[in-house]
Amino acid sequence: TAGYLITKRLIDTYGIKKGDHVLCPVEHPGAVYAAKRYEGVKKALDEVGATSEVLDSGAISLEDTLDKITQYLLGHPKTAAVLAMGGMPMEMAPQAIEAAGLKIPSAGFDLTKKILTNVLEGKSLATVDQQPYYQGAFTIMQLVNYKKYGLLPCDINTGGGIVDKSNAQQVLELADTVR
């Protein structure tokens, strides 16, 4: 759901259309989080006839991530946007776009002070707040309630929060801590 929502936002804001190509870098393409995020991203892009490619940006360092995204963009200069599906590529996408000499939008997933600064400075459109505090806290609360009272756990969507210029400042102070 979150991949679909952030990609629709990118499409609607920047007019991504049929024939456009979107780069989707992520640290671990085979991981469940990456596959599920890309499922939503691809669904939204398929609806408008845009293509996409997942790039293994690795999780070695931010510099390595920057290099991989930059090299991809230099080799694919007609790329219309970058939809980063993880924190490291989301942090580095604006810098890679600039290094490749392109003027294309970026959006994606996760919260760090760098990502939020990029959003506030207009270098990235928006990012999905996965709300990891809730992901951990709700899981434990539900387990306690199940063990103590027999209450069945429920599915709680923690990935629907989009952070953009309108609310990034509110989140910035808590980034790299509980957010």
C-alpha positions as protocol buffer text, in pm:
chain_id: "A"
residue {
  index: 1
  type: THR
  ca { x: 0 y: 0 z: 0 }
}
residue {
  index: 2
  type: ALA
  ca { x: 275 y: 245 z: 94 }
}
residue {
  index: 3
  type: GLY
  ca { x: 464 y: 185 z: -233 }
}
residue {
  index: 4
  type: TYR
  ca { x: 148 y: 255 z: -427 }
}
residue {
  index: 5
  type: LEU
  ca { x: 69 y: 573 z: -230 }
}
residue {
  index: 6
  type: ILE
  ca { x: 412 y: 735 z: -264 }
}
residue {
  index: 7
  type: THR
  ca { x: 435 y: 645 z: -633 }
}
residue {
  index: 8
  type: LYS
  ca { x: 88 y: 789 z: -704 }
}
residue {
  index: 9
  type: ARG
  ca { x: 204 y: 1108 z: -532 }
}
residue {
  index: 10
  type: LEU
  ca { x: 513 y: 1118 z: -757 }
}
residue {
  index: 11
  type: ILE
  ca { x: 302 y: 1050 z: -1068 }
}
residue {
  index: 12
  type: ASP
  ca { x: 41 y: 1312 z: -982 }
}
residue {
  index: 13
  type: THR
  ca { x: 292 y: 1581 z: -885 }
}
residue {
  index: 14
  type: TYR
  ca { x: 540 y: 1537 z: -1169 }
}
residue {
  index: 15
  type: GLY
  ca { x: 323 y: 1396 z: -1447 }
}
residue {
  index: 16
  type: ILE
  ca { x: 500 y: 1062 z: -1484 }
}
residue {
  index: 17
  type: LYS
  ca { x: 337 y: 907 z: -1788 }
}
residue {
  index: 18
  type: LYS
  ca { x: 343 y: 630 z: -2045 }
}
residue {
  index: 19
  type: GLY
  ca { x: 693 y: 564 z: -2170 }
}
residue {
  index: 20
  type: ASP
  ca { x: 867 y: 728 z: -1873 }
}
residue {
  index: 21
  type: HIS
  ca { x: 1121 y: 521 z: -1679 }
}
residue {
  index: 22
  type: VAL
  ca { x: 1163 y: 528 z: -1300 }
}
residue {
  index: 23
  type: LEU
  ca { x: 1465 y: 401 z: -1111 }
}
residue {
  index: 24
  type: CYS
  ca { x: 1388 y: 213 z: -788 }
}
residue {
  index: 25
  type: PRO
  ca { x: 1707 y: 169 z: -584 }
}
residue {
  index: 26
  type: VAL
  ca { x: 1703 y: -37 z: -263 }
}
residue {
  index: 27
  type: GLU
  ca { x: 1962 y: -184 z: -29 }
}
residue {
  index: 28
  type: HIS
  ca { x: 1838 y: -544 z: -39 }
}
residue {
  index: 29
  type: PRO
  ca { x: 1619 y: -616 z: -347 }
}
residue {
  index: 30
  type: GLY
  ca { x: 1542 y: -972 z: -234 }
}
residue {
  index: 31
  type: ALA
  ca { x: 1422 y: -872 z: 112 }
}
residue {
  index: 32
  type: VAL
  ca { x: 1051 y: -889 z: 190 }
}
residue {
  index: 33
  type: TYR
  ca { x: 1027 y: -514 z: 259 }
}
residue {
  index: 34
  type: ALA
  ca { x: 1179 y: -434 z: -81 }
}
residue {
  index: 35
  type: ALA
  ca { x: 961 y: -680 z: -269 }
}
residue {
  index: 36
  type: LYS
  ca { x: 641 y: -554 z: -103 }
}
residue {
  index: 37
  type: ARG
  ca { x: 731 y: -189 z: -156 }
}
residue {
  index: 38
  type: TYR
  ca { x: 815 y: -254 z: -521 }
}
residue {
  index: 39
  type: GLU
  ca { x: 488 y: -441 z: -569 }
}
residue {
  index: 40
  type: GLY
  ca { x: 299 y: -119 z: -489 }
}
residue {
  index: 41
  type: VAL
  ca { x: 541 y: 102 z: -685 }
}
residue {
  index: 42
  type: LYS
  ca { x: 508 y: -116 z: -995 }
}
residue {
  index: 43
  type: LYS
  ca { x: 129 y: -128 z: -970 }
}
residue {
  index: 44
  type: ALA
  ca { x: 108 y: 253 z: -976 }
}
residue {
  index: 45
  type: LEU
  ca { x: 359 y: 284 z: -1262 }
}
residue {
  index: 46
  type: ASP
  ca { x: 186 y: 10 z: -1463 }
}
residue {
  index: 47
  type: GLU
  ca { x: -140 y: 205 z: -1437 }
}
residue {
  index: 48
  type: VAL
  ca { x: 14 y: 495 z: -1631 }
}
residue {
  index: 49
  type: GLY
  ca { x: 231 y: 283 z: -1862 }
}
residue {
  index: 50
  type: ALA
  ca { x: 565 y: 384 z: -1710 }
}
residue {
  index: 51
  type: THR
  ca { x: 851 y: 137 z: -1674 }
}
residue {
  index: 52
  type: SER
  ca { x: 1077 y: 81 z: -1377 }
}
residue {
  index: 53
  type: GLU
  ca { x: 1390 y: -102 z: -1273 }
}
residue {
  index: 54
  type: VAL
  ca { x: 1506 y: -211 z: -929 }
}
residue {
  index: 55
  type: LEU
  ca { x: 1871 y: -128 z: -862 }
}
residue {
  index: 56
  type: ASP
  ca { x: 2065 y: -307 z: -589 }
}
residue {
  index: 57
  type: SER
  ca { x: 2216 y: -1 z: -424 }
}
residue {
  index: 58
  type: GLY
  ca { x: 2374 y: -212 z: -152 }
}
residue {
  index: 59
  type: ALA
  ca { x: 2410 y: -135 z: 216 }
}
residue {
  index: 60
  type: ILE
  ca { x: 2785 y: -92 z: 240 }
}
residue {
  index: 61
  type: SER
  ca { x: 2802 y: 286 z: 281 }
}
residue {
  index: 62
  type: LEU
  ca { x: 2628 y: 605 z: 174 }
}
residue {
  index: 63
  type: GLU
  ca { x: 2921 y: 679 z: -59 }
}
residue {
  index: 64
  type: ASP
  ca { x: 2882 y: 339 z: -230 }
}
residue {
  index: 65
  type: THR
  ca { x: 2507 y: 398 z: -261 }
}
residue {
  index: 66
  type: LEU
  ca { x: 2570 y: 741 z: -411 }
}
residue {
  index: 67
  type: ASP
  ca { x: 2813 y: 593 z: -663 }
}
residue {
  index: 68
  type: LYS
  ca { x: 2575 y: 315 z: -772 }
}
residue {
  index: 69
  type: ILE
  ca { x: 2278 y: 548 z: -824 }
}
residue {
  index: 70
  type: THR
  ca { x: 2491 y: 810 z: -1000 }
}
residue {
  index: 71
  type: GLN
  ca { x: 2642 y: 552 z: -1235 }
}
residue {
  index: 72
  type: TYR
  ca { x: 2297 y: 417 z: -1320 }
}
residue {
  index: 73
  type: LEU
  ca { x: 2167 y: 766 z: -1397 }
}
residue {
  index: 74
  type: LEU
  ca { x: 2471 y: 847 z: -1611 }
}
residue {
  index: 75
  type: GLY
  ca { x: 2406 y: 530 z: -1809 }
}
residue {
  index: 76
  type: HIS
  ca { x: 2030 y: 593 z: -1829 }
}
residue {
  index: 77
  type: PRO
  ca { x: 1996 y: 972 z: -1876 }
}
residue {
  index: 78
  type: LYS
  ca { x: 1634 y: 947 z: -1988 }
}
residue {
  index: 79
  type: THR
  ca { x: 1526 y: 828 z: -1642 }
}
residue {
  index: 80
  type: ALA
  ca { x: 1224 y: 1038 z: -1540 }
}
residue {
  index: 81
  type: ALA
  ca { x: 1241 y: 996 z: -1160 }
}
residue {
  index: 82
  type: VAL
  ca { x: 1395 y: 806 z: -871 }
}
residue {
  index: 83
  type: LEU
  ca { x: 1166 y: 623 z: -627 }
}
residue {
  index: 84
  type: ALA
  ca { x: 1401 y: 506 z: -351 }
}
residue {
  index: 85
  type: MET
  ca { x: 1271 y: 204 z: -164 }
}
residue {
  index: 86
  type: GLY
  ca { x: 1509 y: 228 z: 133 }
}
residue {
  index: 87
  type: GLY
  ca { x: 1673 y: 480 z: 360 }
}
residue {
  index: 88
  type: MET
  ca { x: 2024 y: 477 z: 214 }
}
residue {
  index: 89
  type: PRO
  ca { x: 1915 y: 535 z: -147 }
}
residue {
  index: 90
  type: MET
  ca { x: 1654 y: 787 z: -30 }
}
residue {
  index: 91
  type: GLU
  ca { x: 1926 y: 988 z: 145 }
}
residue {
  index: 92
  type: MET
  ca { x: 2155 y: 983 z: -158 }
}
residue {
  index: 93
  type: ALA
  ca { x: 1909 y: 1012 z: -451 }
}
residue {
  index: 94
  type: PRO
  ca { x: 1910 y: 1396 z: -471 }
}
residue {
  index: 95
  type: GLN
  ca { x: 2289 y: 1408 z: -464 }
}
residue {
  index: 96
  type: ALA
  ca { x: 2314 y: 1133 z: -729 }
}
residue {
  index: 97
  type: ILE
  ca { x: 2065 y: 1315 z: -952 }
}
residue {
  index: 98
  type: GLU
  ca { x: 2270 y: 1633 z: -924 }
}
residue {
  index: 99
  type: ALA
  ca { x: 2599 y: 1447 z: -983 }
}
residue {
  index: 100
  type: ALA
  ca { x: 2452 y: 1293 z: -1300 }
}
residue {
  index: 101
  type: GLY
  ca { x: 2353 y: 1639 z: -1423 }
}
residue {
  index: 102
  type: LEU
  ca { x: 1982 y: 1560 z: -1427 }
}
residue {
  index: 103
  type: LYS
  ca { x: 1683 y: 1761 z: -1307 }
}
residue {
  index: 104
  type: ILE
  ca { x: 1439 y: 1486 z: -1210 }
}
residue {
  index: 105
  type: PRO
  ca { x: 1232 y: 1429 z: -896 }
}
residue {
  index: 106
  type: SER
  ca { x: 1290 y: 1181 z: -618 }
}
residue {
  index: 107
  type: ALA
  ca { x: 1065 y: 1034 z: -352 }
}
residue {
  index: 108
  type: GLY
  ca { x: 1071 y: 722 z: -142 }
}
residue {
  index: 109
  type: PHE
  ca { x: 1081 y: 558 z: 198 }
}
residue {
  index: 110
  type: ASP
  ca { x: 1215 y: 609 z: 547 }
}
residue {
  index: 111
  type: LEU
  ca { x: 1302 y: 896 z: 777 }
}
residue {
  index: 112
  type: THR
  ca { x: 1639 y: 1037 z: 869 }
}
residue {
  index: 113
  type: LYS
  ca { x: 1742 y: 1395 z: 932 }
}
residue {
  index: 114
  type: LYS
  ca { x: 1912 y: 1398 z: 589 }
}
residue {
  index: 115
  type: ILE
  ca { x: 1599 y: 1270 z: 413 }
}
residue {
  index: 116
  type: LEU
  ca { x: 1380 y: 1527 z: 588 }
}
residue {
  index: 117
  type: THR
  ca { x: 1627 y: 1806 z: 510 }
}
residue {
  index: 118
  type: ASN
  ca { x: 1613 y: 1702 z: 143 }
}
residue {
  index: 119
  type: VAL
  ca { x: 1232 y: 1721 z: 158 }
}
residue {
  index: 120
  type: LEU
  ca { x: 1234 y: 2061 z: 329 }
}
residue {
  index: 121
  type: GLU
  ca { x: 1484 y: 2196 z: 74 }
}
residue {
  index: 122
  type: GLY
  ca { x: 1274 y: 2066 z: -217 }
}
residue {
  index: 123
  type: LYS
  ca { x: 1536 y: 1811 z: -324 }
}
residue {
  index: 124
  type: SER
  ca { x: 1291 y: 1524 z: -262 }
}
residue {
  index: 125
  type: LEU
  ca { x: 915 y: 1535 z: -298 }
}
residue {
  index: 126
  type: ALA
  ca { x: 813 y: 1319 z: -3 }
}
residue {
  index: 127
  type: THR
  ca { x: 890 y: 1007 z: 195 }
}
residue {
  index: 128
  type: VAL
  ca { x: 689 y: 732 z: 360 }
}
residue {
  index: 129
  type: ASP
  ca { x: 703 y: 725 z: 738 }
}
residue {
  index: 130
  type: GLN
  ca { x: 700 y: 355 z: 824 }
}
residue {
  index: 131
  type: GLN
  ca { x: 654 y: 444 z: 1191 }
}
residue {
  index: 132
  type: PRO
  ca { x: 892 y: 181 z: 1333 }
}
residue {
  index: 133
  type: TYR
  ca { x: 803 y: 276 z: 1690 }
}
residue {
  index: 134
  type: TYR
  ca { x: 446 y: 165 z: 1628 }
}
residue {
  index: 135
  type: GLN
  ca { x: 563 y: -145 z: 1444 }
}
residue {
  index: 136
  type: GLY
  ca { x: 752 y: -256 z: 1753 }
}
residue {
  index: 137
  type: ALA
  ca { x: 524 y: -122 z: 2025 }
}
residue {
  index: 138
  type: PHE
  ca { x: 197 y: -253 z: 1877 }
}
residue {
  index: 139
  type: THR
  ca { x: 349 y: -595 z: 1823 }
}
residue {
  index: 140
  type: ILE
  ca { x: 449 y: -625 z: 2188 }
}
residue {
  index: 141
  type: MET
  ca { x: 119 y: -482 z: 2317 }
}
residue {
  index: 142
  type: GLN
  ca { x: -76 y: -727 z: 2103 }
}
residue {
  index: 143
  type: LEU
  ca { x: 137 y: -1019 z: 2221 }
}
residue {
  index: 144
  type: VAL
  ca { x: 83 y: -921 z: 2587 }
}
residue {
  index: 145
  type: ASN
  ca { x: -292 y: -884 z: 2534 }
}
residue {
  index: 146
  type: TYR
  ca { x: -309 y: -1218 z: 2354 }
}
residue {
  index: 147
  type: LYS
  ca { x: -118 y: -1400 z: 2628 }
}
residue {
  index: 148
  type: LYS
  ca { x: -299 y: -1226 z: 2914 }
}
residue {
  index: 149
  type: TYR
  ca { x: -655 y: -1191 z: 2778 }
}
residue {
  index: 150
  type: GLY
  ca { x: -672 y: -1411 z: 2469 }
}
residue {
  index: 151
  type: LEU
  ca { x: -735 y: -1107 z: 2245 }
}
residue {
  index: 152
  type: LEU
  ca { x: -642 y: -1186 z: 1888 }
}
residue {
  index: 153
  type: PRO
  ca { x: -379 y: -964 z: 1724 }
}
residue {
  index: 154
  type: CYS
  ca { x: -489 y: -742 z: 1440 }
}
residue {
  index: 155
  type: ASP
  ca { x: -319 y: -599 z: 1134 }
}
residue {
  index: 156
  type: ILE
  ca { x: -226 y: -232 z: 1172 }
}
residue {
  index: 157
  type: ASN
  ca { x: -107 y: -40 z: 868 }
}
residue {
  index: 158
  type: THR
  ca { x: 185 y: 174 z: 983 }
}
residue {
  index: 159
  type: GLY
  ca { x: 302 y: 270 z: 633 }
}
residue {
  index: 160
  type: GLY
  ca { x: 42 y: 519 z: 520 }
}
residue {
  index: 161
  type: GLY
  ca { x: 205 y: 830 z: 659 }
}
residue {
  index: 162
  type: ILE
  ca { x: 354 y: 1053 z: 390 }
}
residue {
  index: 163
  type: VAL
  ca { x: 597 y: 1322 z: 502 }
}
residue {
  index: 164
  type: ASP
  ca { x: 636 y: 1622 z: 271 }
}
residue {
  index: 165
  type: LYS
  ca { x: 715 y: 1992 z: 307 }
}
residue {
  index: 166
  type: SER
  ca { x: 390 y: 2048 z: 496 }
}
residue {
  index: 167
  type: ASN
  ca { x: 482 y: 1825 z: 791 }
}
residue {
  index: 168
  type: ALA
  ca { x: 856 y: 1748 z: 767 }
}
residue {
  index: 169
  type: GLN
  ca { x: 956 y: 2011 z: 1022 }
}
residue {
  index: 170
  type: GLN
  ca { x: 732 y: 1848 z: 1283 }
}
residue {
  index: 171
  type: VAL
  ca { x: 907 y: 1514 z: 1231 }
}
residue {
  index: 172
  type: LEU
  ca { x: 1264 y: 1646 z: 1191 }
}
residue {
  index: 173
  type: GLU
  ca { x: 1340 y: 1677 z: 1562 }
}
residue {
  index: 174
  type: LEU
  ca { x: 1250 y: 1312 z: 1626 }
}
residue {
  index: 175
  type: ALA
  ca { x: 1426 y: 1172 z: 1317 }
}
residue {
  index: 176
  type: ASP
  ca { x: 1706 y: 927 z: 1390 }
}
residue {
  index: 177
  type: THR
  ca { x: 1547 y: 858 z: 1731 }
}
residue {
  index: 178
  type: VAL
  ca { x: 1190 y: 729 z: 1775 }
}
residue {
  index: 179
  type: ARG
  ca { x: 1088 y: 823 z: 1417 }
}
